[in-house]
Amino acid sequence: MRILIAVAPLPAHLYPGVPLAWALQSAGHEVRVASNDSLVEHITAAGLTAVGIGERTSPPVPATDEELERFSDALAFEAGSDFDRLFRATRFYLMAAYTRYHPDAEGRQELADGLVEAARNWRPDLVIWDPACPVGAVAAREAGAASARLLWGPDYFGWIRKRLVERAADPASGVTAATDPLAAALAPVFGRFGHEFSEELLLGDFTVDPLPSQLPRPEGLRRVPMRWVPYTGAVPVPPWLSQPPARPRVCLSLGVTGRTVHDGRDERVAAVLEAVAGMDVEVVATVNADQLGPDPVVPDNVRIVDFLPLTQVMPTCAAIVHHGGFGTFFAAAAHRVPQLIIGEDLGSALNSTRYLEARGAGVTLHAEGLTAAEVGKQLERLLTEPSFRDGAAAVHADLTAAPSPGELVPVLERLTAQYRGRG
């Protein structure tokens, strides 16, 4: 088979699919990964064949406050509910995922055109696409390929669609096919190639889901469970990491995407560094100069490393402090490491924190009003209370219960044969 994997230009969206791409290649299939030119280096560094589809020559027009409020009004989640908080925290990023592929004022859309052209020319049998790269569904349709979404976190897109369908069934809601904000947001992406909004284009033929079954997900979609096998990049192992730590090792990471979201000093970094100054631990902080800010106070027991793959450092750690992203969460879970999440109201953290606490695998704090004293107190608990190790083992068991990427290959072969050629 030929498999084209299409991802939005973020390493955090590429990495969850890398082990699956390896498994497909190892089974003898041809695999190519398509994204913006800016991601090509990350793709080839993972040992995969990259297809660069260009870059936008004009910035996408962000959604207006009015458009975002219309979206919120259409969903009408109960104020203060988990779904209301989740969507209000993520709606800007969801809309940005779509507008990235909208045509500009002159009708140009290099990214969408580049991806669809690559699919038409290469004729893959299966297109696996990132939900934040909705033009991947169009590429599959245009190539006559089977179409599969690959999740990198909670199925925001599925939840929203389910809710809008429920609302449209209520005449009093005011939500109709003509007022559906999701259809309106995707109309410029689908319509550019002569396709109308549909459930099939939005959600694909099936969804490859790497989240443990204990996490909530919308019902009614064809899902293919897959074990999340962490891949977090690759660099040579530094000599110091080859030596066992003399004291409990704690990792501090705010994820690869966080470096682009935050501009300048991150107060969470400062609070953690202050908290660990008097503790009998060794800290590896994978943060950059911007996150540290000017004139940072770095204790003697802290090693600052601009970048280090979590898959290298996690096996040596007794705990991790992080932002709540699922890539980081599962890199720790794969090695049964207790976690302290310092979250903000941004998408994944709202889900990972609930799951972490329910399994007893760690504790969570909110970034707002964060103090070094509270960080130190909770980190001490992680290192001394055995229950957190038990909870981390439970999350590890959840994680490894699903089929590995290698075990998924024959499943994808069967589904591809079932769905390709229907577009």
C-alpha positions in Angstrom: 0.0 0.0 0.0 0.9 3.6 -0.3 0.1 5.7 2.8 0.2 9.5 2.9 0.1 11.0 6.4 -0.9 14.7 6.5 -0.2 16.8 9.6 -0.4 20.4 10.7 3.0 22.1 11.0 3.5 21.3 14.7 6.0 18.7 16.0 3.4 17.8 18.7 1.0 16.8 16.0 3.6 14.8 14.0 5.2 12.9 16.9 2.1 10.7 17.9 2.0 9.3 14.3 5.7 8.5 13.9 5.7 5.0 15.5 2.7 4.1 13.3 4.5 5.3 10.2 7.5 3.2 11.2 5.3 0.1 11.7 3.8 0.6 8.3 7.2 1.0 6.6 8.5 -2.0 8.4 5.6 -4.1 7.1 6.7 -3.2 3.5 4.3 -0.3 2.8 5.3 3.0 1.2 4.9 5.9 3.6 5.1 9.6 3.0 4.5 12.4 5.5 3.2 15.7 4.1 3.2 19.1 5.9 4.5 22.6 5.7 8.1 23.0 4.6 8.8 24.2 8.2 8.2 20.6 9.5 10.2 18.8 6.8 13.3 18.7 9.0 11.4 17.1 11.8 9.9 14.5 9.5 13.2 13.5 7.9 14.9 13.4 11.3 12.4 10.7 12.3 13.6 8.6 9.3 10.5 9.2 7.3 10.0 10.5 3.7 8.8 14.1 3.7 6.6 15.9 1.3 6.9 19.6 1.7 3.7 21.4 0.6 5.0 25.0 0.9 4.2 27.8 3.3 1.5 30.4 3.3 2.6 33.6 1.6 0.0 35.6 3.5 -1.0 35.1 7.1 -4.4 33.5 7.8 -7.1 35.8 9.0 -7.9 34.9 12.6 -11.5 34.3 13.7 -13.1 37.4 15.1 -14.6 37.5 18.6 -18.0 37.7 17.0 -17.4 34.5 15.1 -16.1 32.7 18.2 -19.1 33.8 20.2 -21.5 32.6 17.4 -19.7 29.2 17.7 -20.1 29.2 21.4 -23.8 30.2 21.2 -24.5 27.4 18.7 -22.9 24.8 21.0 -24.6 26.2 24.1 -22.7 24.0 26.6 -23.9 24.5 30.1 -21.9 27.4 31.6 -19.1 26.2 33.7 -19.4 22.6 32.6 -16.3 20.6 31.5 -17.3 20.9 27.8 -18.0 24.6 28.1 -14.5 25.2 29.7 -12.9 22.9 27.2 -14.3 24.6 24.1 -13.8 28.1 25.4 -10.2 27.2 26.1 -9.6 25.7 22.7 -12.0 27.4 20.2 -9.4 29.9 19.0 -6.9 27.1 18.3 -9.6 25.0 16.5 -10.6 27.9 14.3 -6.9 28.6 13.7 -6.5 25.1 12.4 -9.2 25.7 9.8 -8.2 29.2 8.8 -4.7 28.1 8.2 -6.1 26.4 5.0 -8.5 29.1 4.0 -7.7 31.0 0.7 -6.3 34.4 1.1 -7.9 37.6 -0.3 -6.6 36.8 -3.8 -7.8 33.2 -3.7 -4.4 31.6 -3.1 -4.0 28.7 -0.8 -0.6 27.1 -1.3 -0.9 24.5 1.5 -4.2 23.1 0.5 -3.2 23.0 -3.2 0.1 21.5 -2.4 -1.3 18.7 -0.4 -4.1 17.8 -2.8 -1.7 17.9 -5.7 0.7 15.6 -3.9 -2.2 13.1 -3.3 -3.5 13.3 -6.9 0.0 12.7 -8.3 1.1 9.9 -5.9 -2.3 8.2 -5.6 -2.1 6.8 -2.1 -4.4 4.0 -1.0 -4.8 5.5 2.5 -4.6 9.0 3.7 -4.1 9.4 7.5 -4.7 12.9 8.5 -4.4 15.2 11.5 -7.8 16.6 12.5 -6.1 20.0 12.6 -5.2 19.5 8.9 -8.8 19.1 7.5 -7.6 19.4 3.9 -6.2 15.8 4.4 -9.8 14.6 4.0 -10.0 16.4 0.7 -6.7 14.9 -0.4 -8.1 11.4 0.4 -11.2 12.1 -1.6 -9.4 13.5 -4.6 -7.0 10.4 -4.7 -9.8 7.9 -4.2 -8.1 6.8 -1.0 -9.4 5.5 2.3 -9.6 8.4 4.8 -8.5 8.1 8.5 -8.1 10.6 11.2 -5.2 10.2 13.7 -5.9 11.8 17.0 -3.1 13.5 19.0 -5.3 14.4 22.0 -9.0 14.5 22.9 -11.4 14.4 20.0 -12.5 18.0 20.1 -13.7 17.8 16.6 -15.9 14.8 17.2 -17.3 16.3 20.4 -18.2 19.5 18.6 -19.8 17.8 15.7 -21.9 15.5 18.0 -23.1 18.5 19.9 -24.1 20.5 16.8 -26.0 17.5 15.5 -27.9 17.3 18.8 -28.6 21.0 18.7 -29.8 20.9 15.1 -32.4 18.2 16.1 -33.9 20.8 18.4 -35.9 23.4 16.4 -35.7 25.9 19.3 -31.8 25.9 19.1 -31.6 27.9 15.9 -28.9 25.6 14.6 -29.6 24.5 11.0 -27.5 23.4 8.0 -27.5 27.1 7.0 -26.3 28.3 10.4 -23.9 25.5 11.3 -20.7 27.3 12.4 -18.5 24.2 11.8 -19.7 23.8 8.2 -19.2 27.5 7.7 -15.6 27.3 9.1 -14.7 24.4 6.8 -16.6 25.6 3.7 -13.6 27.5 2.3 -11.4 24.4 2.8 -13.7 21.9 1.2 -15.3 24.2 -1.3 -12.0 25.1 -2.9 -12.0 21.6 -4.4 -15.7 21.4 -5.2 -16.8 19.5 -2.1 -19.6 20.4 0.3 -19.3 19.9 4.0 -20.3 16.4 5.1 -19.8 14.1 8.0 -17.5 11.9 5.9 -15.2 14.7 5.1 -15.1 16.0 8.6 -14.6 12.7 10.4 -13.1 10.4 7.8 -13.9 6.7 7.2 -12.5 5.8 10.6 -10.4 7.3 13.4 -7.2 5.9 14.8 -7.4 6.7 18.5 -4.2 6.4 20.7 -5.9 7.5 24.0 -6.6 4.9 26.7 -10.1 3.7 26.8 -10.6 5.2 30.3 -10.6 8.7 28.8 -14.0 10.0 27.5 -14.7 10.3 23.8 -17.8 11.0 21.7 -19.9 8.0 20.8 -21.0 6.8 17.4 -17.7 7.0 15.5 -15.8 4.1 14.0 -12.6 4.0 16.1 -9.5 1.9 15.9 -7.7 1.9 19.2 -3.9 2.1 19.2 -1.3 2.2 21.9 0.4 5.6 22.3 4.1 4.8 21.8 6.0 8.0 22.8 8.3 9.6 20.2 9.7 12.9 21.2 12.5 13.5 18.8 16.0 12.2 18.6 19.4 13.5 19.5 22.7 11.8 20.7 22.5 10.7 24.3 24.5 13.2 26.4 27.3 11.5 28.5 25.9 12.7 31.8 22.6 10.9 31.1 24.4 7.6 30.8 25.2 7.8 34.5 22.6 6.9 37.2 21.5 10.0 39.1 23.0 10.3 42.6 19.7 11.9 43.9 16.1 11.5 42.7 15.8 13.1 39.3 13.0 15.4 38.4 12.2 16.6 34.9 10.7 20.0 34.1 9.2 20.3 30.6 6.6 22.6 29.1 6.3 20.8 25.8 7.5 21.7 22.3 4.3 23.7 21.4 4.5 25.8 24.5 7.6 27.5 23.2 5.5 29.0 20.4 2.4 29.8 22.6 4.3 31.7 25.3 6.3 34.8 24.3 9.0 35.4 26.9 9.5 34.3 30.5 7.1 31.6 31.8 6.3 32.1 35.4 5.9 28.4 36.0 9.5 27.9 35.3 10.5 30.5 37.8 8.2 29.0 40.5 9.6 25.5 39.9 13.2 26.6 40.1 12.6 28.4 43.3 10.8 25.4 44.8 13.5 22.9 44.1 16.4 25.1 45.3 16.4 23.6 48.8 15.3 20.1 47.9 17.5 17.0 47.7 16.8 16.3 44.1 18.5 16.7 40.7 16.4 18.6 38.2 16.7 18.4 34.4 14.8 21.4 33.0 14.2 21.2 29.2 13.4 24.9 28.7 14.9 27.5 26.5 16.2 31.0 27.2 12.9 32.7 26.4 11.1 30.5 29.0 13.7 31.2 31.6 13.5 35.0 31.0 16.2 37.6 31.7 18.6 37.0 34.6 17.1 33.7 35.8 18.0 32.3 39.2 19.1 28.7 38.5 19.9 26.6 41.6 23.0 24.4 41.7 20.9 21.3 41.5 19.3 22.3 38.2 20.6 21.4 34.8 19.2 23.5 32.0 19.0 21.7 28.7 17.4 23.6 25.7 16.1 20.3 24.2 16.3 16.7 25.3 13.8 14.0 24.1 11.6 13.0 27.0 12.0 9.4 25.9 15.7 9.6 26.9 15.3 11.2 30.2 12.1 9.7 31.5 13.6 6.2 32.4 15.9 7.9 34.9 13.2 10.1 36.6 11.4 9.8 39.8 8.9 12.6 38.9 8.1 15.1 36.2 6.6 18.6 36.3 4.9 19.7 33.1 2.1 21.6 31.4 -0.4 18.8 30.8 0.1 18.1 27.1 -0.6 14.5 26.1 2.7 14.0 24.4 4.5 14.8 27.7 1.8 13.0 29.7 2.3 9.7 27.9 6.0 9.9 27.7 6.0 9.9 31.5 3.2 7.3 31.7 5.2 4.9 29.5 7.9 4.8 32.3 5.5 4.8 35.3 6.6 8.3 36.4 4.4 10.3 38.8 3.4 13.7 37.4 2.8 17.2 38.7 0.8 19.1 36.1 0.8 22.9 36.3 -1.9 23.6 33.8 -3.6 26.5 32.1 -7.1 26.5 30.6 -5.8 25.2 27.3 -7.3 22.0 25.9 -5.4 18.9 26.7 -4.6 19.9 30.3 -8.3 20.0 31.2 -8.5 16.3 30.2 -5.1 15.0 31.3 -5.5 16.5 34.8 -8.8 14.7 35.4 -7.4 11.4 34.2 -4.2 11.9 36.3 -6.1 12.5 39.5 -8.7 9.8 38.9 -5.9 7.2 38.6 -3.9 8.6 41.5 -0.9 9.1 39.3 -0.1 12.6 40.3 -1.4 16.0 41.4 -2.3 19.2 39.5 -1.9 22.9 40.2 -3.2 25.9 38.2 -0.7 28.3 36.7 -2.7 31.3 37.9 -1.6 32.2 41.4 1.1 29.6 41.5 3.6 29.7 44.4 7.0 28.1 44.8 5.9 26.8 48.2 2.9 24.9 46.8 5.1 23.4 44.0 7.6 22.2 46.5 4.9 20.7 48.8 3.3 18.7 46.0 6.6 17.6 44.5 7.7 16.3 47.8 4.5 14.3 48.0 5.2 12.7 44.6 8.6 11.7 45.7 7.7 10.3 49.1 4.2 8.9 48.9 4.1 5.3 47.4 0.5 5.7 46.2 1.6 7.9 43.3 3.9 5.2 42.0 0.9 2.8 42.2 -1.2 5.3 40.3 1.5 5.7 37.6 1.6 2.0 37.2 -2.2 2.0 36.7 -1.9 4.6 33.9 0.9 2.5 32.4 -1.4 -0.5 32.4 -4.2 1.6 30.7 -1.7 2.8 28.1 -0.4 -0.7 27.2 -3.8 -2.4 27.0 -4.3 -1.2 23.4 -2.8 -2.8 20.3 0.7 -1.6 19.4 1.2 0.3 16.1 2.7 -2.9 14.7 -0.4 -4.9 15.6 -2.5 -2.2 13.9 -1.0 -2.7 10.5 -3.2 -5.7 9.3 -6.3 -3.8 10.7 -5.4 -0.8 8.5 -4.8 -3.0 5.5 -8.3 -4.5 5.9 -10.0 -1.1 6.4 -8.1 0.4 3.4 -9.3 -2.3 1.2 -12.9 -1.7 2.5 -13.0 2.1 2.0 -10.6 3.1 -0.8 -12.2 4.0 -4.2 -15.5 5.2 -2.7 -14.8 8.9 -3.1 
